[in-house]
């Protein structure tokens, strides 16, 4: 795919030379274009680590993107600065998206017994029935 921008064509050329997958290349170019637009069409060569941090923080805080999405953008920018511009990024301290904590799907037997033990009379009976027919006195 040819881009209007000679810079993006150069990014694509470097991606191909380095053997990146086609879809990875498309994704990296998407994030690089987004990064350039975020900074009012400034050339990335004129931008530095604080600008990358601001962009990544914007994604995490304002756009509320998932951690994997932010990591994709981060990897695209690392590639850009390291392999295209030959200016590796050092000392980034951006606000990172948080990985969602997974809650357990069910309680195990000892946890359920402890929970039922804390309930009183008819609440214990109802919870026991909902949990799967446990005897209220078990």
N, CA, C and O of each residue as an XYZ file, in Angstrom:
552
protein
N       0.852     -1.181      0.000
C       0.000      0.000      0.000
C       0.892      1.236      0.000
O       1.847      1.316      0.773
N       0.591      2.174     -0.841
C       1.339      3.432     -0.919
C       0.601      4.510     -0.125
O      -0.624      4.614     -0.185
N       1.355      5.293      0.606
C       0.792      6.392      1.377
C       1.163      7.705      0.705
O       2.136      7.783     -0.045
N       0.374      8.736      0.985
C       0.688     10.071      0.460
C       1.973     10.600      1.080
O       2.711     11.362      0.456
N       2.225     10.191      2.295
C       3.384     10.680      3.039
C       4.637      9.858      2.713
O       4.624      8.637      2.870
N       5.708     10.500      2.266
C       6.960      9.763      2.054
C       7.484      9.156      3.353
O       8.126      8.106      3.338
N       7.207      9.817      4.471
C       7.641      9.299      5.762
C       6.973      7.959      6.061
O       7.640      7.010      6.471
N       5.641      7.879      5.854
C       4.941      6.622      6.121
C       5.373      5.538      5.141
O       5.417      4.361      5.500
N       5.691      5.920      3.910
C       6.221      4.944      2.956
C       7.561      4.394      3.445
O       7.856      3.212      3.267
N       8.366      5.254      4.058
C       9.641      4.802      4.613
C       9.416      3.862      5.795
O      10.121      2.862      5.935
N       8.440      4.176      6.643
C       8.103      3.297      7.769
C       7.698      1.928      7.230
O       8.149      0.898      7.730
N       6.848      1.925      6.215
C       6.399      0.662      5.629
C       7.574     -0.120      5.030
O       7.638     -1.343      5.161
N       8.495      0.578      4.380
C       9.653     -0.080      3.787
C      10.500     -0.755      4.879
O      10.942     -1.892      4.712
N      10.720     -0.050      5.991
C      11.518     -0.606      7.087
C      10.804     -1.812      7.710
O      11.444     -2.801      8.066
N       9.491     -1.723      7.837
C       8.718     -2.858      8.358
C       8.922     -4.090      7.478
O       9.132     -5.192      7.986
N       8.861     -3.905      6.171
C       9.023     -5.033      5.241
C      10.436     -5.585      5.274
O      10.637     -6.799      5.297
N      11.419     -4.685      5.278
C      12.823     -5.123      5.308
C      13.094     -5.939      6.568
O      13.839     -6.919      6.529
N      12.499     -5.542      7.671
C      12.724     -6.239      8.938
C      11.847     -7.471      9.087
O      11.956     -8.171     10.094
N      10.981     -7.760      8.122
C      10.199     -8.994      8.105
C       8.970     -9.005      8.992
O       8.524    -10.069      9.422
N       8.419     -7.833      9.270
C       7.197     -7.786     10.082
C       6.009     -8.283      9.262
O       5.967     -8.109      8.044
N       5.058     -8.894      9.933
C       3.836     -9.378      9.277
C       3.050     -8.195      8.721
O       3.135     -7.080      9.236
N       2.293     -8.453      7.676
C       1.511     -7.416      7.010
C       0.572     -6.722      8.000
O       0.500     -5.494      8.038
N      -0.143     -7.512      8.797
C      -1.109     -6.939      9.746
C      -0.406     -6.125     10.825
O      -0.915     -5.086     11.248
N       0.752     -6.584     11.271
C       1.527     -5.822     12.251
C       1.921     -4.476     11.659
O       1.843     -3.449     12.334
N       2.344     -4.482     10.397
C       2.711     -3.242      9.715
C       1.548     -2.267      9.643
O       1.712     -1.076      9.908
N       0.373     -2.771      9.283
C      -0.815     -1.912      9.216
C      -1.120     -1.306     10.580
O      -1.438     -0.122     10.689
N      -1.019     -2.134     11.618
C      -1.317     -1.667     12.973
C      -0.304     -0.628     13.417
O      -0.683      0.400     13.977
N       0.974     -0.875     13.180
C       2.013      0.083     13.573
C       1.830      1.410     12.844
O       1.963      2.474     13.448
N       1.529      1.353     11.562
C       1.331      2.593     10.800
C       0.101      3.341     11.317
O       0.106      4.570     11.383
N      -0.943      2.610     11.680
C      -2.130      3.247     12.270
C      -1.731      4.035     13.509
O      -2.105      5.201     13.639
N      -0.968      3.416     14.436
C      -0.592      4.087     15.676
C       0.382      5.224     15.438
O       0.330      6.238     16.133
N       1.261      5.073     14.476
C       2.197      6.154     14.166
C       1.439      7.356     13.606
O       1.722      8.495     13.977
N       0.474      7.106     12.711
C      -0.347      8.204     12.176
C      -1.143      8.881     13.291
O      -1.236     10.108     13.332
N      -1.720      8.080     14.199
C      -2.486      8.607     15.328
C      -1.585      9.490     16.197
O      -1.992     10.568     16.631
N      -0.373      9.027     16.443
C       0.603      9.768     17.244
C       0.929     11.107     16.585
O       0.991     12.134     17.261
N       1.137     11.097     15.276
C       1.446     12.332     14.539
C       0.252     13.289     14.597
O       0.429     14.484     14.833
N      -0.948     12.775     14.386
C      -2.156     13.615     14.446
C      -2.353     14.180     15.853
O      -2.740     15.338     16.013
N      -2.085     13.364     16.868
C      -2.225     13.808     18.255
C      -1.339     15.026     18.521
O      -1.705     15.907     19.299
N      -0.195     15.069     17.884
C       0.746     16.184     18.067
C       0.641     17.212     16.934
O       1.640     17.809     16.533
N      -0.566     17.407     16.431
C      -0.867     18.418     15.414
C       0.083     18.337     14.211
O       0.658     19.342     13.793
N       0.238     17.132     13.667
C       1.008     16.875     12.450
C       2.487     17.249     12.542
O       3.113     17.553     11.526
N       3.042     17.228     13.734
C       4.487     17.444     13.871
C       5.220     16.167     13.464
O       4.737     15.061     13.705
N       6.366     16.326     12.859
C       7.167     15.165     12.465
C       7.720     14.513     13.734
O       8.187     15.217     14.629
N       7.675     13.179     13.826
C       8.173     12.506     15.027
C       9.634     12.824     15.361
O      10.034     12.721     16.521
N      10.425     13.204     14.375
C      11.822     13.544     14.629
C      11.928     14.767     15.549
O      12.909     14.920     16.276
N      10.900     15.641     15.510
C      10.914     16.844     16.346
C      10.333     16.574     17.733
O      10.363     17.446     18.602
N       9.808     15.372     17.939
C       9.197     15.008     19.222
C      10.159     14.131     20.016
O      11.065     13.526     19.444
N       9.965     14.060     21.327
C      10.873     13.290     22.180
C      10.081     12.486     23.213
O       8.859     12.374     23.122
N      10.787     11.933     24.187
C      10.177     11.073     25.198
C       8.975     11.704     25.912
O       7.967     11.023     26.101
N       9.044     12.981     26.315
C       7.859     13.556     26.987
C       6.611     13.544     26.096
O       5.492     13.403     26.591
N       6.807     13.692     24.790
C       5.670     13.669     23.870
C       5.092     12.257     23.751
O       3.877     12.083     23.651
N       5.967     11.261     23.765
C       5.505      9.869     23.741
C       4.753      9.569     25.029
O       3.695      8.942     24.999
N       5.291     10.012     26.158
C       4.627      9.806     27.450
C       3.246     10.458     27.472
O       2.278      9.868     27.951
N       3.168     11.669     26.955
C       1.881     12.381     26.929
C       0.863     11.616     26.084
O      -0.301     11.503     26.467
N       1.299     11.087     24.928
C       0.411     10.335     24.054
C      -0.068      9.051     24.737
O      -1.262      8.752     24.724
N       0.848      8.300     25.327
C       0.467      7.048     25.991
C      -0.425      7.309     27.200
O      -1.354      6.546     27.464
N      -0.144      8.382     27.932
C      -0.995      8.743     29.066
C      -2.386      9.142     28.594
O      -3.384      8.807     29.234
N      -2.452      9.852     27.481
C      -3.743     10.230     26.901
C      -4.560      8.978     26.570
O      -5.756      8.918     26.854
N      -3.909      7.984     25.971
C      -4.617      6.751     25.630
C      -5.168      6.070     26.874
O      -6.302      5.591     26.871
N      -4.370      6.025     27.940
C      -4.785      5.329     29.161
C      -5.845      6.106     29.930
O      -6.819      5.526     30.410
N      -5.657      7.422     30.047
C      -6.533      8.214     30.913
C      -7.770      8.722     30.173
O      -8.895      8.494     30.617
N      -7.570      9.403     29.060
C      -8.702     10.028     28.362
C      -9.469      9.042     27.480
O     -10.699      9.062     27.453
N      -8.756      8.195     26.771
C      -9.414      7.239     25.884
C      -9.773      5.948     26.599
O     -10.574      5.163     26.094
N      -9.185      5.718     27.776
C      -9.470      4.532     28.583
C      -9.302      3.234     27.784
O     -10.149      2.343     27.845
N      -8.195      3.141     27.032
C      -7.967      1.948     26.215
C      -7.512      0.788     27.087
O      -7.021      0.984     28.199
N      -7.679     -0.412     26.571
C      -7.219     -1.610     27.272
C      -5.697     -1.633     27.298
O      -5.037     -0.997     26.476
N      -5.159     -2.366     28.242
C      -3.708     -2.422     28.399
C      -3.033     -2.957     27.135
O      -1.968     -2.470     26.758
N      -3.629     -3.943     26.480
C      -3.025     -4.490     25.262
C      -3.044     -3.480     24.123
O      -2.125     -3.453     23.305
N      -4.066     -2.663     24.063
C      -4.139     -1.629     23.032
C      -3.040     -0.595     23.265
O      -2.364     -0.176     22.325
N      -2.869     -0.192     24.509
C      -1.813      0.773     24.804
C      -0.431      0.170     24.520
O       0.456      0.862     24.022
N      -0.251     -1.094     24.830
C       1.022     -1.749     24.549
C       1.298     -1.814     23.049
O       2.445     -1.689     22.621
N       0.259     -2.008     22.259
C       0.405     -1.998     20.796
C       0.926     -0.647     20.317
O       1.862     -0.576     19.521
N       0.311      0.416     20.809
C       0.745      1.767     20.439
C       2.174      2.010     20.906
O       2.979      2.583     20.171
N       2.490      1.580     22.111
C       3.827      1.743     22.674
C       4.869      1.015     21.814
O       5.927      1.568     21.514
N       4.561     -0.223     21.423
C       5.494     -0.988     20.588
C       5.679     -0.351     19.219
O       6.781     -0.370     18.670
N       4.611      0.213     18.663
C       4.720      0.901     17.374
C       5.658      2.097     17.487
O       6.467      2.337     16.591
N       5.555      2.847     18.576
C       6.411      4.020     18.760
C       7.857      3.621     19.058
O       8.790      4.289     18.612
N       8.042      2.545     19.801
C       9.406      2.043     20.024
C      10.035      1.668     18.690
O      11.187      2.011     18.423
N       9.272      0.958     17.845
C       9.765      0.589     16.513
C      10.129      1.843     15.713
O      11.201      1.922     15.114
N       9.222      2.813     15.716
C       9.432      4.047     14.958
C      10.738      4.727     15.353
O      11.569      5.051     14.504
N      10.899      4.934     16.644
C      12.081      5.666     17.099
C      13.363      4.838     16.984
O      14.421      5.384     16.674
N      13.281      3.538     17.226
C      14.485      2.711     17.194
C      14.933      2.382     15.773
O      16.118      2.500     15.460
N      14.008      1.972     14.910
C      14.385      1.435     13.602
C      14.216      2.401     12.440
O      14.900      2.263     11.425
N      13.329      3.366     12.563
C      13.117      4.306     11.460
C      13.904      5.590     11.689
O      14.601      6.063     10.791
N      13.794      6.153     12.886
C      14.455      7.427     13.180
C      15.845      7.257     13.807
O      16.599      8.222     13.924
N      16.176      6.029     14.208
C      17.467      5.752     14.860
C      17.703      6.639     16.083
O      18.809      7.131     16.306
N      16.638      6.834     16.872
C      16.689      7.609     18.118
C      15.959      6.807     19.197
O      14.827      7.145     19.544
N      16.577      5.755     19.735
C      15.868      4.923     20.719
C      15.329      5.744     21.888
O      15.969      6.681     22.366
N      14.146      5.366     22.327
C      13.511      6.029     23.471
C      14.132      5.504     24.763
O      14.354      4.303     24.914
N      14.406      6.405     25.678
C      14.961      5.996     26.978
C      14.194      6.695     28.092
O      13.777      7.845     27.947
N      14.016      6.001     29.188
C      13.432      6.611     30.387
C      11.994      7.049     30.270
O      11.631      8.111     30.777
N      11.156      6.252     29.609
C       9.737      6.614     29.526
C       9.043      6.343     30.852
O       9.300      5.333     31.507
N       8.160      7.259     31.237
C       7.424      7.107     32.482
C       5.977      7.524     32.270
O       5.469      8.400     32.970
N       5.320      6.904     31.313
C       3.939      7.261     30.986
C       2.967      6.571     31.934
O       3.275      5.531     32.517
N       1.807      7.159     32.073
C       0.719      6.524     32.817
C       0.250      5.341     31.975
O      -0.169      5.519     30.831
N       0.317      4.150     32.531
C      -0.021      2.956     31.763
C      -1.421      2.484     32.112
O      -1.885      2.658     33.239
N      -2.089      1.887     31.137
C      -3.405      1.306     31.368
C      -3.259      0.129     32.326
O      -2.247     -0.572     32.310
N      -4.256     -0.078     33.147
C      -4.215     -1.157     34.134
C      -4.891     -2.402     33.557
O      -5.937     -2.328     32.912
N      -4.261     -3.536     33.811
C      -4.837     -4.812     33.399
C      -6.044     -5.090     34.302
O      -5.957     -4.949     35.521
N      -7.151     -5.481     33.704
C      -8.364     -5.752     34.467
C      -8.147     -6.958     35.375
O      -7.627     -7.988     34.947
N      -8.551     -6.815     36.625
C      -8.457     -7.942     37.548
C      -9.603     -8.888     37.281
O     -10.748     -8.460     37.130
N      -9.303    -10.165     37.221
C     -10.340    -11.164     36.975
C     -10.868    -11.674     38.313
O     -10.110    -12.106     39.182
N     -12.168    -11.610     38.447
C     -12.805    -12.116     39.656
C     -13.054    -13.615     39.507
O     -13.299    -14.090     38.398
N     -12.995    -14.354     40.592
C     -13.268    -15.792     40.485
C     -14.710    -16.019     40.061
O     -15.614    -15.286     40.462
N     -14.908    -17.039     39.249
C     -16.240    -17.327     38.727
C     -17.140    -17.930     39.805
O     -18.335    -17.639     39.849
N     -16.576    -18.762     40.668
C     -17.355    -19.407     41.731
C     -16.520    -19.461     42.991
O     -15.299    -19.308     42.957
N     -17.184    -19.676     44.082
C     -16.491    -19.875     45.352
C     -16.190    -21.365     45.511
O     -16.973    -22.208     45.073
N     -15.071    -21.684     46.131
C     -14.800    -23.105     46.391
C     -15.588    -23.540     47.630
O     -16.217    -22.713     48.289
N     -15.552    -24.831     47.944
C     -16.378    -25.362     49.043
C     -16.101    -24.679     50.386
O     -17.046    -24.243     51.044
N     -14.843    -24.571     50.813
C     -14.606    -23.923     52.122
C     -15.068    -22.466     52.156
O     -15.568    -22.002     53.181
N     -14.907    -21.739     51.043
C     -15.355    -20.343     50.989
C     -16.878    -20.267     51.096
O     -17.418    -19.403     51.788
N     -17.562    -21.177     50.407
C     -19.030    -21.170     50.434
C     -19.542    -21.548     51.826
O     -20.506    -20.966     52.323
N     -18.882    -22.530     52.448
C     -19.294    -22.922     53.805
C     -19.133    -21.746     54.769
O     -19.999    -21.499     55.608
N     -18.022    -21.026     54.640
C     -17.774    -19.882     55.522
C     -18.818    -18.792     55.296
O     -19.282    -18.162     56.247
N     -19.180    -18.575     54.047
C     -20.187    -17.566     53.734
C     -21.547    -17.968     54.293
O     -22.227    -17.144     54.905
N     -21.951    -19.215     54.093
C     -23.242    -19.676     54.602
C     -23.288    -19.638     56.127
O     -24.327    -19.343     56.716
N     -22.166    -19.935     56.753
C     -22.100    -19.926     58.213
C     -22.401    -18.539     58.776
O     -22.968    -18.415     59.862
N     -22.021    -17.497     58.036
C     -22.223    -16.116     58.497
C     -23.664    -15.640     58.326
O     -24.066    -14.662     58.957
N     -24.445    -16.313     57.487
C     -25.824    -15.895     57.249
C     -26.743    -16.414     58.337
O     -26.437    -17.405     59.000
N     -27.875    -15.737     58.519
C     -28.832    -16.094     59.557
C     -30.064    -16.750     58.936
O     -30.459    -16.406     57.822
N     -30.656    -17.675     59.644
C     -31.919    -18.372     59.384
C     -32.351    -18.447     57.920
O     -31.744    -19.165     57.126
N     -33.421    -17.689     57.561
C     -33.991    -17.849     56.219
C     -33.025    -17.371     55.132
O     -33.081    -17.874     54.010
N     -32.130    -16.402     55.436
C     -31.136    -15.986     54.441
C     -30.166    -17.130     54.132
O     -29.739    -17.304     52.990
N     -29.828    -17.902     55.162
C     -28.948    -19.059     54.961
C     -29.641    -20.096     54.093
O     -29.027    -20.669     53.193
N     -30.925    -20.338     54.363
C     -31.686    -21.312     53.584
C     -31.769    -20.874     52.119
O     -31.538    -21.681     51.218
N     -32.097    -19.598     51.877
C     -32.195    -19.104     50.495
C     -30.849    -19.184     49.772
O     -30.789    -19.610     48.618
N     -29.788    -18.782     50.435
C     -28.459    -18.840     49.822
C     -28.062    -20.279     49.540
O     -27.455    -20.562     48.507
N     -28.395    -21.188     50.440
C     -28.084    -22.602     50.240
C     -28.809    -23.146     49.019
O     -28.228    -23.864     48.205
N     -30.092    -22.792     48.900
C     -30.867    -23.242     47.743
C     -30.302    -22.668     46.447
O     -30.210    -23.372     45.441
N     -29.922    -21.387     46.470
C     -29.366    -20.768     45.269
C     -28.013    -21.381     44.910
O     -27.687    -21.523     43.732
N     -27.239    -21.737     45.906
C     -25.910    -22.257     45.622
C     -25.961    -23.659     45.044
O     -25.010    -24.092     44.393
N     -27.028    -24.361     45.263
C     -27.107    -25.673     44.653
C     -27.680    -26.735     45.578
O     -27.361    -27.918     45.462
N     -28.516    -26.302     46.482
C     -29.217    -27.257     47.292
C     -28.426    -27.775     48.500
O     -28.750    -28.836     49.033
N     -27.417    -27.056     48.931
C     -26.699    -27.478     50.128
C     -27.663    -27.486     51.311
O     -28.556    -26.643     51.397
N     -27.486    -28.393     52.177
C     -28.294    -28.408     53.397
C     -27.875    -27.243     54.264
O     -26.684    -26.970     54.407
N     -28.841    -26.553     54.845
C     -28.535    -25.360     55.622
C     -27.688    -25.694     56.845
O     -26.985    -24.819     57.350
N     -27.730    -26.883     57.318
C     -26.976    -27.229     58.522
C     -25.629    -27.887     58.242
O     -24.940    -28.256     59.193
N     -25.225    -28.051     57.002
C     -23.974    -28.755     56.696
C     -22.773    -28.087     57.292
O     -21.652    -28.565     57.120
